[in-house]
């Protein structure tokens, strides 16, 4: 039985906007919405007289196709919005190409998490409206400065994420070998490369600098981030992927922790003047950035202040919500 959703109304609008919440599990490959369907036929669209249907699904996914078809039958007069993160035009089979053809034709607007996603949509043939508004911001009430010690014994560098090749952790380790500074590297996460990385710390003789902290719940991340002076994000491209957002960068910036990352994917858009960038796969350039942050404390602190301002003014949940509501106003008035 389909559960009737609740409605939440926003105030101070020239018309009422209702947001429907309806729990529905997946059928199929549940950890991949590209290959799964929702266990519903209507998404409760028949309950409201809708002006906008906003589905945070990629256009090439089966779940997006399902929502588009329900929208076409149950709410054809409303505006249809999809969301796109994908910033690489990956090879696609015939089925995926046909899914894309239907979803792009059936959507009026596609919101994108990065500017490259707009380029990819144009390559797909999408001629509708696109705009860069991420579907998630950083919770600045949760991620905020909270240093536990004023004078740490060592300069602390942090990486948080999956231990996989595209995160460039081997480049980070080689940069640490070049650094020749007293520091510690805190690594939060786990993944298939963990064993190889442990071996690499011994081969490069950098084991004394590195602490593997394992994976932790999201609720614990502000504590760990606030132990660091700098958060580094050395992602690298593959033929099917490049960084689409880099949320942990924003979490660190919101904690007033200095950040720097590679020039991969959406990282430059997120960081901009709130951090440093280095060429991806370039261990020497990474080491130079880190050396400068260690050797010039006032610059490191100033960078943290800039990142903090950027995260709060452009990427907080409140700001993302404000931008989304303003966009709804524009779309609903068309």
Order of alpha helices (4+ residues) and beta strands (2+ residues): beta-beta-beta-beta-beta-alpha-beta-alpha-beta-alpha-beta-beta-alpha-beta-alpha-beta-alpha-beta-alpha-beta-alpha-beta-alpha-alpha-alpha
